[in-house]
Amino acid sequence: MSDCIFCKIIKGDIPSTNVYKDEHVTAFRDINPVAPTHILIVPNKHIDSVDVMIVDDEPLIGHLFTVAKELAAKEGIAEGGYRLVVNTGAESGQTVFHVHLHLLGGRQMRAMG
Ligand code: AMP
């Protein structure tokens, strides 16, 4: 998607602080972190949101979680615990319409709401 900011980051057209990359996934630090660790884990394939995922995307989405777990260990937040968030749709707070998993940790989280 030519006008998608995360597609541009994945292609390297926009600078980002990458922490992981493979054939399927790119992970980089959120530009506006809300926790000491705030990483976005993004499929290299453009998918607008979870709401338009198809069954064939299941291995890819599962891979996002495996990468999140590995990054949590690398960041030193696995033991204390971390939060994984996928906003889906405008009312959820999704602002970038390219599926992404937020990895948040390094501080005590409050209840969701
Ligand atoms: P969401 O609100 O769930 O769609 O999350 C989008 C996230 O992308 C927000 O936390 C933004 O701070 C983050 N973001 C937007 N633009 C960039 C960028 N150029 N580099 C890194 N993170 C970004």
Backbone and ligand atoms as CSV (ligand in chain L), in Angstrom:
chain,resi,resn,atom,element,x,y,z
A,1,MET,N,N,0.863,-1.211,0.000
A,1,MET,CA,C,0.000,0.000,0.000
A,1,MET,C,C,0.885,1.241,0.000
A,2,SER,N,N,0.808,2.021,-1.050
A,2,SER,CA,C,1.770,3.103,-1.250
A,2,SER,C,C,1.638,4.218,-0.215
A,3,ASP,N,N,0.427,4.430,0.332
A,3,ASP,CA,C,0.256,5.550,1.273
A,3,ASP,C,C,0.249,5.092,2.736
A,4,CYS,N,N,0.639,3.855,2.991
A,4,CYS,CA,C,0.624,3.325,4.361
A,4,CYS,C,C,1.974,3.601,5.027
A,5,ILE,N,N,1.945,4.275,6.181
A,5,ILE,CA,C,3.184,4.667,6.861
A,5,ILE,C,C,3.990,3.442,7.304
A,6,PHE,N,N,3.320,2.377,7.729
A,6,PHE,CA,C,4.065,1.194,8.162
A,6,PHE,C,C,4.662,0.454,6.962
A,7,CYS,N,N,3.969,0.449,5.823
A,7,CYS,CA,C,4.574,-0.135,4.608
A,7,CYS,C,C,5.842,0.632,4.236
A,8,LYS,N,N,5.812,1.957,4.415
A,8,LYS,CA,C,7.003,2.766,4.100
A,8,LYS,C,C,8.140,2.441,5.066
A,9,ILE,N,N,7.813,2.246,6.339
A,9,ILE,CA,C,8.838,1.865,7.329
A,9,ILE,C,C,9.428,0.504,6.968
A,10,ILE,N,N,8.563,-0.445,6.618
A,10,ILE,CA,C,9.021,-1.804,6.277
A,10,ILE,C,C,9.963,-1.757,5.074
A,11,LYS,N,N,9.646,-0.890,4.108
A,11,LYS,CA,C,10.491,-0.773,2.905
A,11,LYS,C,C,11.768,0.025,3.166
A,12,GLY,N,N,11.803,0.726,4.327
A,12,GLY,CA,C,12.979,1.543,4.645
A,12,GLY,C,C,12.891,2.949,4.072
A,13,ASP,N,N,11.702,3.345,3.601
A,13,ASP,CA,C,11.532,4.685,3.023
A,13,ASP,C,C,11.363,5.756,4.102
A,14,ILE,N,N,10.983,5.337,5.321
A,14,ILE,CA,C,10.833,6.249,6.458
A,14,ILE,C,C,11.724,5.689,7.564
A,15,PRO,N,N,12.484,6.551,8.264
A,15,PRO,CA,C,13.368,6.028,9.315
A,15,PRO,C,C,12.593,5.442,10.484
A,16,SER,N,N,13.168,4.412,11.072
A,16,SER,CA,C,12.565,3.797,12.258
A,16,SER,C,C,13.682,3.129,13.043
A,17,THR,N,N,13.407,2.895,14.332
A,17,THR,CA,C,14.381,2.191,15.163
A,17,THR,C,C,13.997,0.727,15.179
A,18,ASN,N,N,14.526,-0.013,14.228
A,18,ASN,CA,C,14.156,-1.427,14.101
A,18,ASN,C,C,14.841,-2.259,15.180
A,19,VAL,N,N,14.086,-3.202,15.716
A,19,VAL,CA,C,14.662,-4.114,16.710
A,19,VAL,C,C,14.620,-5.564,16.221
A,20,TYR,N,N,13.895,-5.815,15.129
A,20,TYR,CA,C,13.802,-7.182,14.599
A,20,TYR,C,C,13.280,-7.109,13.171
A,21,LYS,N,N,13.789,-7.999,12.330
A,21,LYS,CA,C,13.245,-8.109,10.969
A,21,LYS,C,C,13.469,-9.519,10.454
A,22,ASP,N,N,12.452,-10.086,9.830
A,22,ASP,CA,C,12.638,-11.327,9.074
A,22,ASP,C,C,11.752,-11.261,7.832
A,23,GLU,N,N,11.608,-12.384,7.169
A,23,GLU,CA,C,10.861,-12.443,5.904
A,23,GLU,C,C,9.398,-12.011,6.059
A,24,HIS,N,N,8.845,-12.221,7.257
A,24,HIS,CA,C,7.410,-12.021,7.465
A,24,HIS,C,C,7.051,-10.815,8.334
A,25,VAL,N,N,7.983,-10.386,9.174
A,25,VAL,CA,C,7.660,-9.436,10.240
A,25,VAL,C,C,8.754,-8.382,10.390
A,26,THR,N,N,8.341,-7.151,10.731
A,26,THR,CA,C,9.288,-6.097,11.120
A,26,THR,C,C,8.838,-5.555,12.469
A,27,ALA,N,N,9.799,-5.288,13.365
A,27,ALA,CA,C,9.463,-4.709,14.674
A,27,ALA,C,C,10.336,-3.482,14.897
A,28,PHE,N,N,9.704,-2.420,15.397
A,28,PHE,CA,C,10.438,-1.158,15.607
A,28,PHE,C,C,9.835,-0.443,16.808
A,29,ARG,N,N,10.607,0.490,17.368
A,29,ARG,CA,C,10.146,1.206,18.560
A,29,ARG,C,C,9.085,2.235,18.176
A,30,ASP,N,N,8.034,2.302,19.019
A,30,ASP,CA,C,6.963,3.274,18.787
A,30,ASP,C,C,7.550,4.684,18.931
A,31,ILE,N,N,7.141,5.569,18.034
A,31,ILE,CA,C,7.648,6.942,18.017
A,31,ILE,C,C,7.129,7.743,19.222
A,32,ASN,N,N,6.045,7.279,19.815
A,32,ASN,CA,C,5.424,7.987,20.941
A,32,ASN,C,C,5.169,6.977,22.070
A,33,PRO,N,N,6.255,6.500,22.719
A,33,PRO,CA,C,6.107,5.374,23.657
A,33,PRO,C,C,5.269,5.731,24.879
A,34,VAL,N,N,4.459,4.783,25.316
A,34,VAL,CA,C,3.646,4.974,26.527
A,34,VAL,C,C,4.133,4.071,27.660
A,35,ALA,N,N,5.262,3.414,27.452
A,35,ALA,CA,C,5.877,2.568,28.475
A,35,ALA,C,C,7.371,2.521,28.155
A,36,PRO,N,N,8.220,2.157,29.149
A,36,PRO,CA,C,9.660,2.102,28.894
A,36,PRO,C,C,10.020,1.208,27.696
A,37,THR,N,N,9.330,0.084,27.557
A,37,THR,CA,C,9.412,-0.690,26.309
A,37,THR,C,C,8.092,-0.542,25.574
A,38,HIS,N,N,8.156,-0.030,24.359
A,38,HIS,CA,C,6.957,0.079,23.510
A,38,HIS,C,C,7.415,-0.195,22.076
A,39,ILE,N,N,7.175,-1.424,21.673
A,39,ILE,CA,C,7.607,-1.895,20.351
A,39,ILE,C,C,6.369,-2.273,19.542
A,40,LEU,N,N,6.408,-1.974,18.260
A,40,LEU,CA,C,5.335,-2.376,17.344
A,40,LEU,C,C,5.838,-3.539,16.500
A,41,ILE,N,N,5.069,-4.598,16.456
A,41,ILE,CA,C,5.429,-5.790,15.681
A,41,ILE,C,C,4.425,-5.880,14.539
A,42,VAL,N,N,4.936,-5.835,13.329
A,42,VAL,CA,C,4.105,-5.544,12.156
A,42,VAL,C,C,4.348,-6.589,11.070
A,43,PRO,N,N,3.286,-7.156,10.493
A,43,PRO,CA,C,3.511,-8.061,9.357
A,43,PRO,C,C,4.030,-7.278,8.149
A,44,ASN,N,N,4.969,-7.864,7.412
A,44,ASN,CA,C,5.485,-7.176,6.220
A,44,ASN,C,C,4.414,-7.052,5.143
A,45,LYS,N,N,3.460,-7.981,5.180
A,45,LYS,CA,C,2.322,-7.936,4.243
A,45,LYS,C,C,1.292,-6.930,4.763
A,46,HIS,N,N,0.763,-6.095,3.893
A,46,HIS,CA,C,-0.238,-5.131,4.342
A,46,HIS,C,C,-1.584,-5.813,4.588
A,47,ILE,N,N,-2.069,-5.675,5.822
A,47,ILE,CA,C,-3.431,-6.093,6.180
A,47,ILE,C,C,-3.983,-4.927,6.981
A,48,ASP,N,N,-5.136,-4.391,6.597
A,48,ASP,CA,C,-5.667,-3.183,7.245
A,48,ASP,C,C,-5.852,-3.349,8.754
A,49,SER,N,N,-6.487,-4.442,9.143
A,49,SER,CA,C,-6.788,-4.651,10.566
A,49,SER,C,C,-7.139,-6.122,10.765
A,50,VAL,N,N,-7.233,-6.523,12.035
A,50,VAL,CA,C,-7.631,-7.909,12.338
A,50,VAL,C,C,-8.983,-8.214,11.693
A,51,ASP,N,N,-9.807,-7.194,11.563
A,51,ASP,CA,C,-11.171,-7.404,11.074
A,51,ASP,C,C,-11.229,-7.891,9.624
A,52,VAL,N,N,-10.159,-7.700,8.867
A,52,VAL,CA,C,-10.163,-8.179,7.473
A,52,VAL,C,C,-9.171,-9.329,7.269
A,53,MET,N,N,-8.687,-9.877,8.392
A,53,MET,CA,C,-7.817,-11.051,8.294
A,53,MET,C,C,-8.577,-12.227,7.710
A,54,ILE,N,N,-7.840,-13.105,7.039
A,54,ILE,CA,C,-8.430,-14.338,6.540
A,54,ILE,C,C,-7.715,-15.527,7.198
A,55,VAL,N,N,-8.284,-16.702,7.056
A,55,VAL,CA,C,-7.726,-17.895,7.706
A,55,VAL,C,C,-6.263,-18.095,7.302
A,56,ASP,N,N,-5.938,-17.786,6.042
A,56,ASP,CA,C,-4.547,-17.962,5.573
A,56,ASP,C,C,-3.562,-17.078,6.333
A,57,ASP,N,N,-4.054,-16.029,6.986
A,57,ASP,CA,C,-3.170,-15.126,7.748
A,57,ASP,C,C,-2.827,-15.678,9.131
A,58,GLU,N,N,-3.453,-16.771,9.538
A,58,GLU,CA,C,-3.255,-17.252,10.912
A,58,GLU,C,C,-1.793,-17.530,11.263
A,59,PRO,N,N,-1.014,-18.206,10.395
A,59,PRO,CA,C,0.398,-18.436,10.763
A,59,PRO,C,C,1.165,-17.124,10.931
A,60,LEU,N,N,0.858,-16.165,10.086
A,60,LEU,CA,C,1.531,-14.860,10.155
A,60,LEU,C,C,1.206,-14.154,11.471
A,61,ILE,N,N,-0.058,-14.150,11.828
A,61,ILE,CA,C,-0.463,-13.467,13.067
A,61,ILE,C,C,0.117,-14.206,14.279
A,62,GLY,N,N,0.151,-15.527,14.204
A,62,GLY,CA,C,0.782,-16.290,15.282
A,62,GLY,C,C,2.258,-15.938,15.415
A,63,HIS,N,N,2.913,-15.720,14.295
A,63,HIS,CA,C,4.336,-15.379,14.295
A,63,HIS,C,C,4.576,-14.043,15.013
A,64,LEU,N,N,3.634,-13.106,14.880
A,64,LEU,CA,C,3.780,-11.817,15.587
A,64,LEU,C,C,3.934,-12.063,17.088
A,65,PHE,N,N,3.165,-13.010,17.608
A,65,PHE,CA,C,3.205,-13.292,19.053
A,65,PHE,C,C,4.521,-13.971,19.446
A,66,THR,N,N,5.028,-14.860,18.593
A,66,THR,CA,C,6.311,-15.509,18.896
A,66,THR,C,C,7.427,-14.471,18.930
A,67,VAL,N,N,7.396,-13.547,17.958
A,67,VAL,CA,C,8.411,-12.478,17.936
A,67,VAL,C,C,8.250,-11.593,19.178
A,68,ALA,N,N,7.011,-11.299,19.565
A,68,ALA,CA,C,6.768,-10.471,20.761
A,68,ALA,C,C,7.391,-11.116,21.988
A,69,LYS,N,N,7.213,-12.404,22.123
A,69,LYS,CA,C,7.754,-13.140,23.270
A,69,LYS,C,C,9.276,-13.062,23.283
A,70,GLU,N,N,9.882,-13.233,22.121
A,70,GLU,CA,C,11.351,-13.176,22.045
A,70,GLU,C,C,11.865,-11.771,22.356
A,71,LEU,N,N,11.152,-10.769,21.860
A,71,LEU,CA,C,11.578,-9.384,22.124
A,71,LEU,C,C,11.385,-9.028,23.599
A,72,ALA,N,N,10.321,-9.536,24.210
A,72,ALA,CA,C,10.098,-9.279,25.642
A,72,ALA,C,C,11.267,-9.829,26.451
A,73,ALA,N,N,11.747,-11.011,26.088
A,73,ALA,CA,C,12.903,-11.584,26.787
A,73,ALA,C,C,14.136,-10.715,26.579
A,74,LYS,N,N,14.355,-10.294,25.333
A,74,LYS,CA,C,15.523,-9.445,25.021
A,74,LYS,C,C,15.480,-8.121,25.764
A,75,GLU,N,N,14.285,-7.573,25.920
A,75,GLU,CA,C,14.124,-6.277,26.588
A,75,GLU,C,C,14.190,-6.398,28.104
A,76,GLY,N,N,14.174,-7.643,28.600
A,76,GLY,CA,C,14.253,-7.874,30.042
A,76,GLY,C,C,12.934,-7.646,30.769
A,77,ILE,N,N,11.814,-7.768,30.046
A,77,ILE,CA,C,10.501,-7.524,30.663
A,77,ILE,C,C,9.672,-8.804,30.784
A,78,ALA,N,N,10.230,-9.932,30.357
A,78,ALA,CA,C,9.446,-11.171,30.351
A,78,ALA,C,C,9.071,-11.598,31.767
A,79,GLU,N,N,10.017,-11.467,32.672
A,79,GLU,CA,C,9.767,-11.949,34.027
A,79,GLU,C,C,8.712,-11.095,34.729
A,80,GLY,N,N,8.839,-9.796,34.595
A,80,GLY,CA,C,7.895,-8.889,35.256
A,80,GLY,C,C,6.510,-8.923,34.626
A,81,GLY,N,N,6.475,-9.198,33.339
A,81,GLY,CA,C,5.207,-9.253,32.615
A,81,GLY,C,C,5.097,-8.106,31.632
A,82,TYR,N,N,4.295,-8.346,30.625
A,82,TYR,CA,C,4.130,-7.334,29.567
A,82,TYR,C,C,2.725,-7.429,28.999
A,83,ARG,N,N,2.350,-6.391,28.287
A,83,ARG,CA,C,1.005,-6.333,27.699
A,83,ARG,C,C,1.126,-6.329,26.182
A,84,LEU,N,N,0.270,-7.120,25.521
A,84,LEU,CA,C,0.197,-7.139,24.058
A,84,LEU,C,C,-1.166,-6.608,23.652
A,85,VAL,N,N,-1.169,-5.607,22.781
A,85,VAL,CA,C,-2.414,-4.923,22.411
A,85,VAL,C,C,-2.529,-4.880,20.892
A,86,VAL,N,N,-3.728,-5.184,20.402
A,86,VAL,CA,C,-4.020,-5.011,18.968
A,86,VAL,C,C,-5.298,-4.190,18.856
A,87,ASN,N,N,-5.166,-2.910,18.610
A,87,ASN,CA,C,-6.354,-2.077,18.398
A,87,ASN,C,C,-6.951,-2.423,17.037
A,88,THR,N,N,-8.258,-2.470,16.988
A,88,THR,CA,C,-8.937,-2.898,15.756
A,88,THR,C,C,-10.124,-1.989,15.482
A,89,GLY,N,N,-9.945,-1.079,14.518
A,89,GLY,CA,C,-11.012,-0.161,14.159
A,89,GLY,C,C,-10.900,1.155,14.920
A,90,ALA,N,N,-11.521,2.181,14.355
A,90,ALA,CA,C,-11.375,3.547,14.868
A,90,ALA,C,C,-11.803,3.669,16.325
A,91,GLU,N,N,-12.890,3.016,16.697
A,91,GLU,CA,C,-13.407,3.178,18.059
A,91,GLU,C,C,-12.478,2.544,19.096
A,92,SER,N,N,-11.651,1.621,18.672
A,92,SER,CA,C,-10.681,0.984,19.591
A,92,SER,C,C,-9.471,1.875,19.826
A,93,GLY,N,N,-9.316,2.894,18.960
A,93,GLY,CA,C,-8.122,3.732,19.036
A,93,GLY,C,C,-7.111,3.426,17.950
A,94,GLN,N,N,-7.445,2.517,17.024
A,94,GLN,CA,C,-6.505,2.229,15.930
A,94,GLN,C,C,-6.341,3.482,15.070
A,95,THR,N,N,-5.092,3.884,14.889
A,95,THR,CA,C,-4.820,5.087,14.090
A,95,THR,C,C,-4.028,4.759,12.830
A,96,VAL,N,N,-3.304,3.648,12.841
A,96,VAL,CA,C,-2.565,3.221,11.644
A,96,VAL,C,C,-3.202,1.922,11.164
A,97,PHE,N,N,-3.738,1.967,9.952
A,97,PHE,CA,C,-4.519,0.837,9.453
A,97,PHE,C,C,-3.629,-0.147,8.681
A,98,HIS,N,N,-2.705,-0.694,9.439
A,98,HIS,CA,C,-1.836,-1.817,9.024
A,98,HIS,C,C,-1.655,-2.605,10.313
A,99,VAL,N,N,-2.133,-3.837,10.344
A,99,VAL,CA,C,-2.143,-4.627,11.589
A,99,VAL,C,C,-0.812,-4.506,12.321
A,100,HIS,N,N,-0.886,-4.312,13.633
A,100,HIS,CA,C,0.337,-4.275,14.451
A,100,HIS,C,C,0.004,-4.688,15.873
A,101,LEU,N,N,1.005,-5.317,16.477
A,101,LEU,CA,C,0.915,-5.749,17.859
A,101,LEU,C,C,1.780,-4.797,18.677
A,102,HIS,N,N,1.171,-4.137,19.687
A,102,HIS,CA,C,1.955,-3.306,20.605
A,102,HIS,C,C,2.531,-4.225,21.685
A,103,LEU,N,N,3.830,-4.155,21.916
A,103,LEU,CA,C,4.483,-4.824,23.052
A,103,LEU,C,C,4.845,-3.737,24.055
A,104,LEU,N,N,4.190,-3.810,25.218
A,104,LEU,CA,C,4.333,-2.763,26.239
A,104,LEU,C,C,4.842,-3.389,27.528
A,105,GLY,N,N,5.840,-2.761,28.130
A,105,GLY,CA,C,6.315,-3.284,29.404
A,105,GLY,C,C,7.320,-2.350,30.048
A,106,GLY,N,N,7.760,-2.756,31.236
A,106,GLY,CA,C,8.748,-1.975,31.963
A,106,GLY,C,C,8.140,-1.069,33.022
A,107,ARG,N,N,6.833,-1.137,33.171
A,107,ARG,CA,C,6.158,-0.415,34.253
A,107,ARG,C,C,4.891,-1.177,34.629
A,108,GLN,N,N,4.361,-0.868,35.808
A,108,GLN,CA,C,3.102,-1.497,36.228
A,108,GLN,C,C,1.958,-0.965,35.365
A,109,MET,N,N,1.201,-1.867,34.775
A,109,MET,CA,C,0.041,-1.471,33.960
A,109,MET,C,C,-1.187,-1.357,34.847
A,110,ARG,N,N,-2.060,-0.459,34.455
A,110,ARG,CA,C,-3.347,-0.343,35.148
A,110,ARG,C,C,-4.387,-1.221,34.427
A,111,ALA,N,N,-5.545,-1.360,35.039
A,111,ALA,CA,C,-6.625,-2.151,34.418
A,111,ALA,C,C,-6.987,-1.555,33.069
A,112,MET,N,N,-7.484,-2.382,32.186
A,112,MET,CA,C,-7.908,-1.928,30.858
A,112,MET,C,C,-9.187,-1.109,30.980
A,113,GLY,N,N,-9.413,-0.261,30.044
A,113,GLY,CA,C,-10.666,0.488,30.040
A,113,GLY,C,C,-10.636,1.631,29.082
L,1,AMP,P1,P,-2.645,2.327,16.927
L,1,AMP,O1,O,-3.169,3.570,17.594
L,1,AMP,O2,O,-2.939,1.070,17.646
L,1,AMP,O3,O,-3.029,2.278,15.464
L,1,AMP,O4,O,-1.060,2.461,17.000
L,1,AMP,C1,C,-0.310,3.186,16.071
L,1,AMP,C2,C,0.997,3.476,16.731
L,1,AMP,O5,O,1.932,3.840,15.722
L,1,AMP,C3,C,0.958,4.671,17.728
L,1,AMP,O6,O,1.338,4.198,19.013
L,1,AMP,C4,C,1.954,5.657,17.142
L,1,AMP,O7,O,2.703,6.324,18.135
L,1,AMP,C5,C,2.818,4.776,16.257
L,1,AMP,N1,N,3.474,5.431,15.148
L,1,AMP,C6,C,2.920,6.257,14.228
L,1,AMP,N2,N,3.835,6.648,13.333
L,1,AMP,C7,C,5.004,6.054,13.681
L,1,AMP,C8,C,6.327,6.067,13.143
L,1,AMP,N3,N,6.643,6.790,12.059
L,1,AMP,N4,N,7.285,5.343,13.770
L,1,AMP,C9,C,6.977,4.619,14.878
L,1,AMP,N5,N,5.756,4.556,15.422
L,1,AMP,C10,C,4.778,5.272,14.840
